């Protein structure tokens, strides 16, 4: 039995993930590193925290949600 199209797509995604996604440039990787672990991290975390407060869906406080 052959490999399904879905399996082929998943395998291609695995190959890309293991090899590093070529769509992300060296400059993009550096910015991502700075945002998540470097000098831009405090500003990034503050923006995430602000989004959690401003958006009930993200903050887990959706008014339609039953307790």
C-alpha positions, 0 to 999 in steps of 0.5 A: 500500500502506498503513502497517502497525500496527508502522510506525504505532507506531514513528512515534508513538514517534519523534514523542514522542521528538522532542517530549519525552515528556509523561509526564515532568513538569518535576520529573521532568526536573529530578531526572533531570538532577540524577541524571545530571549534577548534584549527585546524580550521585556517589550515582547512580554509586556505586549503579550500581557497587554493582549491577555488583559485586553482580549477575554478569549486569550485571557481565559475570561470569556463572558459566555464561558460557564464556570 
